[in-house]
Amino acid sequence: MALLAPYAKWLIAIHSLSLALCVAIIALSGYATSFGFGYGAAMASIYVAAIWTLIVDVAEISAIATSRLARLSELHLCLLELVTAAISFLFPLFLYGVGSSPSACPKDVPISNCQNEDIVRKAQLRVNFALILAMAAGACHFVCFVFACISYSAKRKADKKEGPEPES
């Protein structure tokens, strides 16, 4: 994992940004759901994605800062970053696109006929903002995925140059 050393400061900065985005998502989704301004599968998926990303970010920041990332191979790091990027970017986007946008009205009542039109708009704004934050966290992990792939490729090239070990 020494090949990631040139990128260590960048990785810590990117993971810190992703961590801050996740804390903002958790605060926003907690506020929105507790006051009834955002709920449904979209907000729940954003919350779950933020929790997953938060756990991965804390683990990777501490591993990079203490040089314990060597326990994880470059290939596994690539896969972890790709899965985390997919969870935080695509999972909420997919569930949001399924049509689970929040509403304070019954599903068969149009928003224009709803008494709480202002509440519905606030709920949609909060879910949209949380979705943007989740997508930004996913983009951070995609950048980390690119760094991990570069490191993995460099390690494979270095291993090929060394060749097989001579038998004694």
Secondary structure, 3 states (H helix, E strand, C coil): CHHHHHHHHHHHHHHHHHHHHHHHHHHHHHHHHHCCCCCCHHHHHHHHHHHHHHHHHHHHHHHHHCCCHHHCCHHHHHHHHHHHHHHHHHHHHHHHHCCCCCCCCCCCCCHHHCCCHHHHHHHHHHHHHHHHHHHHHHHHHHHHHHHHHHHHHHHHHHHHHHCCCCCC
